């Protein structure tokens, strides 16, 4: 018989209380007062609801709405590439193994458009933003797996991707599978145009790197990747 004692013994303590006041005038204006809770669960530090607290409350209510509409829900079993879903914060994390994809470059980079090998990648996205990292491992990564800078143009040092004028419409994403597909299509269908950040994402000339890979069957050389300084668990939350 499974031991569930730890679940029965779990204690939940209040952290915040909201008191809503309504004026007795015809306008019926509303004032919201927030109370913090001490370790005993007693209300302390009464204060007007701050902007930061209002944003946090709005995010919580918005995430509840998204769960009800199956945002980031799954049509069936979770796909193997999916690593983490946060319904509270509205984002998903997944990975792709080394693969060959069609890459698009602006003329100014002097790199031809075409098929090329790319390394394993870790993706983190919500409705409006994408972060991308490279992986050296070929198999399914773990929480402790080290992240590397994605070896592409248009990616910031922190992993954030500049999508330029590319529009992402997730109103058509009925589940997390389609959400992932739309983000991957948006990224690979955008043109690489410039370096973002203060450092090169690879330890060689990035233009020459892609000039030597596009249109060939050469595997991506993982030895050019530079550590980002974080692991997968560091970007969750």
Sine and cosine of phi, psi and omega as CSV:
sin_phi,cos_phi,sin_psi,cos_psi,sin_omega,cos_omega
0.00,0.00,0.72,-0.69,-0.06,-1.00
-0.94,0.34,0.71,-0.70,0.00,-1.00
-0.99,0.13,0.90,-0.44,0.00,-1.00
-0.90,-0.44,0.34,0.94,-0.04,-1.00
-0.85,0.52,-0.64,0.77,-0.04,-1.00
-0.90,0.44,-0.53,0.85,0.03,-1.00
-0.95,0.30,-0.61,0.79,0.00,-1.00
-0.93,0.36,-0.49,0.87,-0.04,-1.00
-1.00,0.04,-0.06,1.00,-0.04,-1.00
-0.88,0.48,0.69,-0.73,-0.02,-1.00
-0.90,-0.43,0.75,-0.66,0.03,-1.00
-0.91,-0.40,0.82,-0.58,-0.04,-1.00
-0.93,-0.38,0.59,-0.80,0.04,-1.00
-0.93,0.36,0.61,-0.80,0.01,-1.00
-0.91,-0.42,-0.49,0.87,-0.07,-1.00
-0.48,-0.88,0.59,-0.80,0.07,-1.00
-0.77,-0.63,0.62,-0.78,0.02,-1.00
-0.89,-0.45,0.73,-0.68,0.07,-1.00
-0.88,-0.47,0.83,-0.56,-0.04,-1.00
-0.97,-0.24,0.86,-0.50,0.04,-1.00
-0.97,-0.23,0.63,-0.77,0.05,-1.00
-0.80,-0.60,0.77,-0.64,-0.03,-1.00
-0.93,0.36,0.41,-0.91,-0.01,-1.00
-1.00,-0.05,0.18,0.98,0.04,-1.00
-0.99,0.13,0.09,-1.00,-0.01,-1.00
-0.91,0.41,-0.47,0.88,-0.03,-1.00
-0.97,0.25,-0.36,0.93,0.04,-1.00
0.77,0.64,0.78,0.63,0.02,-1.00
-0.93,0.37,0.48,-0.88,-0.07,-1.00
-0.89,-0.45,0.66,-0.75,0.08,-1.00
-0.80,-0.60,0.75,-0.67,-0.04,-1.00
-0.93,-0.36,0.81,-0.59,0.01,-1.00
-0.93,-0.37,0.72,-0.69,0.01,-1.00
-0.96,-0.29,0.63,-0.77,0.06,-1.00
-0.85,-0.53,0.76,-0.65,0.20,-0.98
-0.98,0.18,0.28,-0.96,0.02,-1.00
-0.88,-0.48,0.68,-0.73,0.07,-1.00
-0.99,0.13,-0.04,-1.00,-0.09,-1.00
-0.91,0.41,-0.33,0.94,0.01,-1.00
-1.00,-0.01,-0.08,1.00,0.00,-1.00
1.00,0.01,0.26,0.97,0.01,-1.00
-0.99,-0.11,0.63,-0.78,-0.03,-1.00
-0.95,0.33,0.69,-0.72,0.04,-1.00
-0.63,-0.78,0.19,-0.98,0.17,-0.99
0.81,0.59,0.86,0.51,0.07,-1.00
-0.92,0.40,0.71,-0.70,-0.02,-1.00
-0.36,-0.93,0.39,-0.92,0.07,-1.00
-0.88,0.48,0.61,-0.80,0.02,-1.00
-0.85,0.52,0.86,-0.51,-0.08,-1.00
-0.98,0.19,0.21,-0.98,0.04,-1.00
-0.88,0.47,-0.68,0.73,0.01,-1.00
-0.88,0.48,-0.69,0.73,0.02,-1.00
-0.92,0.39,-0.59,0.81,0.03,-1.00
-0.90,0.43,-0.67,0.74,0.02,-1.00
-0.90,0.44,-0.67,0.74,0.02,-1.00
-0.89,0.46,-0.66,0.75,0.03,-1.00
-0.91,0.42,-0.67,0.74,0.01,-1.00
-0.89,0.45,-0.65,0.76,0.03,-1.00
-0.88,0.47,-0.66,0.75,0.00,-1.00
-0.90,0.43,-0.72,0.70,0.00,-1.00
-0.92,0.40,-0.60,0.80,0.00,-1.00
-0.92,0.38,-0.64,0.77,0.02,-1.00
-0.91,0.41,-0.57,0.82,0.05,-1.00
-0.90,0.43,-0.62,0.79,0.04,-1.00
-0.91,0.41,-0.64,0.77,-0.02,-1.00
-0.92,0.39,-0.58,0.82,0.06,-1.00
-0.90,0.44,-0.64,0.77,0.00,-1.00
-0.91,0.42,-0.51,0.86,0.01,-1.00
-1.00,-0.06,0.25,0.97,0.05,-1.00
0.91,0.42,0.39,0.92,0.09,-1.00
-0.87,0.49,0.80,-0.60,-0.06,-1.00
0.89,0.45,0.35,0.94,0.16,-0.99
-0.97,0.23,0.09,-1.00,-0.07,-1.00
-0.87,-0.50,0.67,-0.74,-0.01,-1.00
-0.94,0.33,-0.50,0.87,0.01,-1.00
-0.50,-0.87,-0.78,-0.63,0.10,-0.99
-0.95,0.31,0.52,-0.85,0.04,-1.00
-0.87,0.49,0.72,-0.69,0.04,-1.00
-0.89,0.45,0.48,-0.87,-0.05,-1.00
-0.86,0.51,-0.53,0.85,-0.06,-1.00
-0.96,0.27,-0.30,0.95,-0.04,-1.00
-0.97,0.24,0.79,-0.61,-0.04,-1.00
-0.96,-0.30,-0.56,0.83,-0.11,-0.99
-0.34,-0.94,0.63,-0.78,0.10,-0.99
-0.75,-0.67,0.76,-0.65,0.09,-1.00
-0.91,-0.42,0.98,-0.21,0.05,-1.00
-0.94,0.35,-0.51,0.86,-0.02,-1.00
-0.90,0.43,-0.69,0.72,-0.04,-1.00
-0.98,-0.19,-0.10,1.00,0.13,-0.99
0.96,0.29,0.63,0.78,0.04,-1.00
-0.69,-0.72,0.28,-0.96,0.04,-1.00
-0.77,-0.64,0.48,-0.88,0.06,-1.00
-0.81,-0.58,0.77,-0.64,0.03,-1.00
-0.55,-0.84,0.14,-0.99,0.00,-1.00
-0.74,-0.68,0.36,-0.93,0.13,-0.99
-0.78,-0.62,0.68,-0.74,0.02,-1.00
-0.96,0.29,0.14,-0.99,0.08,-1.00
-0.81,0.59,0.68,-0.73,-0.06,-1.00
-0.44,-0.90,0.15,-0.99,0.11,-0.99
-0.96,-0.29,0.77,-0.64,-0.01,-1.00
-0.70,-0.71,0.29,-0.96,0.06,-1.00
-1.00,0.03,0.86,-0.51,-0.05,-1.00
-0.96,-0.27,0.61,-0.79,-0.02,-1.00
-0.90,-0.44,0.78,-0.63,-0.01,-1.00
-0.80,-0.60,0.59,-0.80,0.10,-1.00
-0.95,0.32,0.39,-0.92,-0.08,-1.00
-0.88,0.48,-0.53,0.85,-0.06,-1.00
-0.89,0.45,-0.34,0.94,-0.02,-1.00
-0.99,0.12,-0.20,0.98,-0.03,-1.00
0.84,0.54,0.49,0.87,0.09,-1.00
-0.92,-0.40,0.82,-0.58,-0.01,-1.00
-0.94,0.34,0.49,-0.87,0.11,-0.99
-0.98,0.21,0.53,-0.85,0.03,-1.00
0.35,-0.94,-0.06,-1.00,-0.02,-1.00
-0.97,0.25,0.64,-0.77,0.04,-1.00
-0.40,-0.92,0.37,-0.93,0.04,-1.00
-0.99,0.13,0.66,-0.75,0.07,-1.00
-0.82,-0.58,0.41,-0.91,-0.01,-1.00
-0.97,0.25,0.09,-1.00,0.15,-0.99
-0.88,0.48,0.61,-0.80,-0.10,-1.00
-0.76,-0.65,0.50,-0.86,0.12,-0.99
-0.92,-0.40,0.78,-0.63,-0.06,-1.00
-0.91,-0.43,0.67,-0.74,0.14,-0.99
-0.72,-0.70,0.83,-0.55,-0.08,-1.00
-0.54,-0.84,0.53,-0.85,0.23,-0.97
-0.87,-0.49,-0.30,-0.95,-0.06,-1.00
-0.90,0.44,-0.51,0.86,-0.15,-0.99
-0.89,-0.47,-0.08,1.00,-0.06,-1.00
-0.54,-0.84,0.41,-0.91,0.00,-1.00
-0.73,-0.68,0.68,-0.73,0.16,-0.99
-0.86,-0.50,0.60,-0.80,-0.09,-1.00
-0.69,-0.73,0.68,-0.73,0.00,-1.00
-0.69,-0.72,0.40,-0.92,0.06,-1.00
-0.99,-0.13,0.44,-0.90,0.06,-1.00
-0.80,-0.60,0.56,-0.83,0.08,-1.00
-1.00,-0.03,-0.39,0.92,-0.01,-1.00
-0.97,0.23,0.56,-0.83,0.00,-1.00
-1.00,-0.04,-0.49,0.87,-0.02,-1.00
-0.99,0.11,-0.10,-1.00,-0.01,-1.00
-0.91,0.41,0.83,-0.56,-0.06,-1.00
-0.96,0.28,0.27,-0.96,0.03,-1.00
-0.91,-0.43,0.08,-1.00,-0.04,-1.00
-0.87,0.49,-0.53,0.85,-0.05,-1.00
-1.00,0.03,0.00,1.00,-0.03,-1.00
-0.90,0.44,0.74,-0.67,-0.02,-1.00
-0.95,0.30,0.58,-0.82,0.04,-1.00
-0.98,-0.21,0.54,-0.84,0.04,-1.00
-0.83,-0.56,0.38,-0.93,0.05,-1.00
-0.89,0.46,0.71,-0.71,0.08,-1.00
-0.91,0.41,0.79,-0.61,-0.14,-0.99
-0.99,0.14,0.77,0.64,-0.07,-1.00
-0.78,-0.63,0.31,-0.95,0.20,-0.98
-0.96,0.29,0.22,-0.98,0.09,-1.00
0.95,0.32,0.18,0.98,-0.02,-1.00
-0.89,-0.45,0.78,-0.63,0.00,-1.00
-0.97,0.23,0.23,-0.97,-0.02,-1.00
-0.86,0.52,-0.54,0.84,-0.03,-1.00
-1.00,0.09,0.05,1.00,0.02,-1.00
0.99,-0.16,-0.24,0.97,0.00,-1.00
-0.90,0.43,0.63,-0.78,-0.05,-1.00
-0.97,-0.26,0.77,-0.64,0.12,-0.99
-1.00,0.05,0.94,-0.35,-0.06,-1.00
-1.00,0.01,-0.01,1.00,0.04,-1.00
0.87,0.49,-0.78,-0.62,-0.03,-1.00
-1.00,-0.06,0.12,0.99,-0.01,-1.00
-0.93,0.38,0.79,-0.61,0.00,-1.00
-0.99,-0.11,0.71,-0.71,0.04,-1.00
-0.88,-0.47,0.90,-0.43,-0.02,-1.00
-0.93,-0.36,0.96,-0.27,-0.06,-1.00
-0.99,-0.13,0.22,0.97,0.08,-1.00
-0.92,0.40,-0.37,0.93,0.01,-1.00
-1.00,0.03,-0.14,0.99,-0.03,-1.00
-0.99,0.16,0.97,-0.23,-0.03,-1.00
-1.00,0.09,-0.25,0.97,-0.03,-1.00
-0.40,-0.92,0.05,-1.00,-0.08,-1.00
-0.93,0.37,-0.49,0.87,0.04,-1.00
-0.88,0.47,-0.71,0.70,0.01,-1.00
-0.94,0.34,-0.57,0.82,0.07,-1.00
-0.85,0.53,-0.74,0.68,0.02,-1.00
-0.89,0.45,-0.71,0.70,-0.02,-1.00
-0.87,0.49,-0.68,0.73,-0.01,-1.00
-0.91,0.42,-0.64,0.76,0.00,-1.00
-0.93,0.38,-0.67,0.74,0.01,-1.00
-0.90,0.43,-0.67,0.74,0.03,-1.00
-0.89,0.46,-0.67,0.74,0.00,-1.00
-0.88,0.47,-0.66,0.75,-0.03,-1.00
-0.94,0.35,-0.77,0.64,-0.07,-1.00
-0.95,0.32,-0.34,0.94,0.02,-1.00
-1.00,-0.04,0.03,1.00,0.06,-1.00
-1.00,-0.06,0.45,-0.89,-0.02,-1.00
-1.00,0.05,0.74,-0.67,0.14,-0.99
-0.97,0.23,0.74,-0.67,-0.12,-0.99
-0.72,-0.70,-0.49,0.87,-0.12,-0.99
-0.35,-0.94,0.33,-0.94,0.09,-1.00
-1.00,0.06,0.64,-0.77,0.09,-1.00
-0.93,-0.37,0.56,-0.83,0.04,-1.00
1.00,-0.07,-0.02,-1.00,-0.11,-0.99
-0.99,-0.11,-0.20,0.98,-0.05,-1.00
-0.79,-0.61,0.38,-0.92,0.09,-1.00
-0.97,0.23,0.63,-0.78,0.00,-1.00
-0.97,0.25,-0.12,0.99,0.03,-1.00
-0.73,-0.68,0.33,-0.94,-0.05,-1.00
-1.00,-0.04,0.54,0.84,0.06,-1.00
-0.50,-0.86,-0.04,-1.00,0.05,-1.00
-0.96,0.30,0.91,-0.40,-0.13,-0.99
-0.92,0.39,-0.53,0.85,0.04,-1.00
-0.91,0.41,-0.74,0.67,0.01,-1.00
-0.91,0.42,-0.55,0.84,0.03,-1.00
-0.85,0.53,-0.79,0.61,-0.06,-1.00
-0.97,0.24,-0.47,0.89,0.11,-0.99
-0.88,0.48,-0.56,0.83,-0.01,-1.00
-1.00,0.10,-0.19,0.98,-0.04,-1.00
-0.96,-0.27,-0.60,0.80,-0.07,-1.00
-0.91,0.42,0.74,-0.67,0.03,-1.00
0.99,0.15,0.16,0.99,0.02,-1.00
-0.83,-0.55,0.15,-0.99,0.06,-1.00
-0.99,-0.14,0.20,0.98,-0.04,-1.00
-0.91,0.42,0.70,-0.71,0.10,-1.00
-0.94,0.33,0.41,-0.91,0.02,-1.00
-0.93,0.37,0.75,-0.66,-0.01,-1.00
-0.99,0.17,0.98,-0.18,-0.06,-1.00
-0.89,0.45,-0.30,0.95,-0.04,-1.00
-0.94,0.34,-0.19,0.98,0.02,-1.00
-1.00,0.03,-0.14,0.99,-0.04,-1.00
-0.95,0.31,0.55,-0.84,0.00,-1.00
-0.90,-0.44,0.73,-0.69,-0.01,-1.00
-0.88,0.48,0.65,-0.76,0.00,-1.00
-1.00,0.08,-0.34,0.94,0.03,-1.00
0.99,-0.13,0.05,1.00,-0.01,-1.00
-0.75,-0.66,0.28,-0.96,0.15,-0.99
-0.93,-0.36,0.10,-1.00,-0.03,-1.00
-0.86,0.50,-0.67,0.74,-0.04,-1.00
-0.89,0.45,-0.38,0.92,0.00,-1.00
-0.95,0.31,-0.37,0.93,-0.05,-1.00
-0.98,-0.20,0.03,1.00,0.04,-1.00
-1.00,0.07,0.77,-0.63,0.00,-1.00
0.90,-0.43,0.00,0.00,0.00,0.00
